[in-house]
Amino acid sequence: MNDLYNRIKSHHRARSRSPASGLVIGSPQDIKIAIPRNRNDDNGRPIQPVTRDVDSETMRRGLDHVSTFLAKHGRRIEVVAVGGAVNTLFLHTREKTHDIDIFSSELDKPSRILLDEAAHDAQKRIPALGTDWLNTETEMWMTGPAENDLTHAAAEQNVRLYEGQGLIVYLAPWDYAFTGKVHRIQTGGGNVRDYDLADAAHYMHQYILAHSNRPVKAGMIQEWAKKWRGYEVKASILARIQIEYKRHYGGHKAMDL
């Protein structure tokens, strides 16, 4: 299978000798297309966005439709997911989510247009999906080099949220997902959700399972936070996550604090 994972594996040595960003700077007209694109109805009026809470079965139906749509057009597109879809579709710690946040530094303009058309077609045929059920909004908060590094790290981690004939969805690196949750807990104010602490614990558990099943040193967590988000985690936040982790995972600790 000539997918992103195999390409990353085969070019790993070459990439390690490349500049940190590994990006090719495009011409001014190569503007990154956001998904979903703005659309008008048959009368030329803008279609208003609609966000809905969607269960895992409906989300999978949407992904199946996108995968089939892409395959019919002779394509297999690979993206990376982060956010609530990870909890709903992979960890099963939540019953519903309103969207699947995706990104990929590997998506060129034709791929973005086709993926947008596939997602839009799925939404028309499955009304339970919102207009933004599959979107690239998370790219707004990423620099080009960071998106490139995350795309490659997700492929190397090789944990797949979804795999079909025309679509593969990798999970973002667990350390990135964890630091994102911690950042919102620490700085989000009114945007903090009641499930954020539990999410951080679950993401940390997945990281631990994949790395010798040992607690993570606090210094390493600070390195993650600096690398992915440019901040320093408060010791008090880590202590809260430690308590939450022990509550979920039989008293075992997540971190050496």
N, C-alpha and C positions, 0 to 999 in steps of 0.2 A: 504494500500500500504506500503510494508516494504522497503521504500527507505531511503536514507541518512537523510532526514529531520526528519522522524519519529524515526530513531535510535538516532539522536542527541537529540530530545525532550525527549525520554524515558530515556536516560542516562545522562541528563544534570546535575543532582545533583551529580552523581558519578564523572563526569568529573570535576566539580568545586572543588572537593576535591583532584583531581589528580595533579601530578606535571605539571608545565606550559607546557611542551612539549607534554606530553601524548603519546610519541612515543615509539615503541618497536624497539630496535636496532637489525637489522638483521645481519646475518653472512656475511663475506666478499664477498661471491658469489652472494648475493642479490643486485646486481648492478641495479640501477634504469634505466629502458629502456626509451630512448627518442623516442618521436613520432614526425615526421616520422623516421623510421629506414633507414639506408643506404641500397640501393639495386643495384643489377647488372642486366644488360639486358641479353638476351638469349645468347649473346656471351661472357658473363662474364665481360663486361666493366661496370664501375660505371655509374649509371643513374644520369645525372646532374640535380640539383634542378631547378625547374621552378616556379617562383612567378608570379601570375596574379591578376589583380584587378577583383573582383567578385561582382556581384550585389546580393541583398538580396534573390531574388527568387532562384538563382543558389545555394547560400549557403544553403538555406533551403532544396533544393533537395539533396544536399550532406548529410545533417544531417538526412534527411528521409532515405536515402540509408544506412547510418551507423546504424541507429536505427533498420531497418529491418534486416540487416546483423547480428547484435548482437542478436536480438530476435530469429532468426533462429538457432542460436547456444545456445539458452536457457539462455541468459544472459540479464541483465539490468544494465548498467554501468552509474555511475553518476560522473560528473566532474563540474568544475567551470570555467567560462569564464571571461576574462578581455581584454580590448583593443578595437580596432576599430569595432569588431563584435557587441559590445554592442551598439554602435552608429548606425550601419547599420541595425541590426536585431531587436533591442528593442526600441531605442529612435527615430530611423528614421531621424537622423540629418545628415546622410551622405548616399549617394547613393551606394557607393561601399567600400569594404575593401579587403585586399589581403589574410587575414587568420583569423582563430579563435584560439586565444591563450587560452589554457586550462591548468589546473593543478588539482591535488587532492592528498591528503595524503592517501586516502583510496584505491588507485589503486595498486593492487599487480601485480607481474610479468605476470601471465597469462592474467589478464585483459588488461594490456598494450599491450601485443602481439596481442590479439584479436582486441582491438580498433585500433591498427596500421593497421592490415590487413583489417579491415572494411573501414578505411579512404583511404587506398591504392586502394581498390576495387572500392570505389566511384569515385576516381580520374580517374581510367581507363575508367569508364563508362560515366563520365561527364567531357569531356576534358577541359571545361572552368575553371575547378578547377586547381589550381597550385599543385605541388607535396607537398607543405608545407601548404596546405589550412587548415589542422587541425594539430596543433603542441603543444608541451609542452616546447617550448623554454623559456617561462617565468619562468619555474622552476629553470633555471640556476641562477636566481637572488634572490632566496629564500633559507633561511635556513630551515632545517627540521621542527623545532618548529614553525616558521612563517607560513610555508605551512599548518601545522596541524591546527593552530589557524584560518587561513583564510578559510580553508575548512569547519571547524565547524561554523564559523561566517556566511559564505555564506548559509549554510543549515538553520541556524536559521533565517536569513533574508528572505529566501525562496522566492526569486524573480527568476522566471525561464525564461531563454532565449529560451529554447526548451524543449519539453517533448514528447516522443514517447514511443512505446512499449519496445524498447531496450535501450533507451538513455534518460537521463535527464541532462540538462545543466543549472546550477545555475549561477546567476550573482555574481561576487565578491562583497564584501561589498562596499557600495558607498563611505565610508570614505577612504578605501584603493584606490579605483579608483581615487578619488579626489587628494589624496596626491601624487599619481604617476604622474598625469598630472602636478601638481604644481612643483614637483621635476624636471621634464623635462624643464618646463618653466624657472625655476630658474638656472639650472645647465647644460642644454642640449646643449647650444651653437648652433652650426650648425645643430643639430638634432631636434631643436624645429620646430614644424609644425604650419602652419597658423591657424589650427583649435584647437590647444591645449587650448587656453584661453576659447573658447566657450565650449569645452568639459568639462573643469573644472566647468564652470558655470552650465552646464546641470547636471553633476554628483551631484553637491551641491544641486541643486533643487530637485533631487530625494531623497536625504537624508532628506532635510527639509520636503518634503511631508510625509515621513514616521516617522517623529519625531515632531509631534504637530504643524507642519507648522510655526515654529518660526525660526528667524535668529540664526545662530550658533555663539557662543562666540569665539573670537580669541584665547583664551587660550585653548579651546577644540581642535581647529585645530592644534595648536602646539603639543598637546598630540598625536593626530593622526600621525603627521609627525614623531615624535620621536618614536612612537610605531612601525609603519610600514616601515619607511624608514631611521630612525636615523639621521634626520636633523632638522633644524629650518627654518621655512618659513619667508622670508623677508616681512616686513610690506608693502613695495612697491608692491610686487606681489599680496598680498591680496587686496590692493586698486584697482589694475587693474582688478582683478576678480570681485570685487564689481561693478565696472562700467559696465563690460560685463554682469553681472547678471541682473542689472537694465535694460540694453538695451533689454534683451530677455524677462524679466518677469515684464513688466509694471511699472518699477520704484521702485519695492520693493527691499529691501536690503537682501543680503544673510547672512551677518555677522554683528555682533556687534564689530566694530573695535575700 
